[in-house]
């Protein structure tokens, strides 16, 4: 995305799909976690912002939990 951010479409457990963005300094990490989760069938773990109007991911990583949809 312009400005060096990564935009990911994520569906937290029990919620609907939503677009979240990373900060520019963490865009590569966010993309790597997203691609790893997609290619390996894993879930990502995220920490959502405390502010409900913010879409900026604070933490993103890959979980060892299999994603079964």
Secondary structure as GFF3:
##gff-version 3
##sequence-region A 1 69
A	DSSP	three_ten_helix	2	4	.	.	.	ID=ss1
A	DSSP	beta_strand	7	10	.	.	.	ID=ss2
A	DSSP	beta_strand	18	21	.	.	.	ID=ss3
A	DSSP	three_ten_helix	24	26	.	.	.	ID=ss4
A	DSSP	alpha_helix	27	40	.	.	.	ID=ss5
A	DSSP	beta_strand	42	47	.	.	.	ID=ss6
A	DSSP	beta_strand	59	66	.	.	.	ID=ss7
###
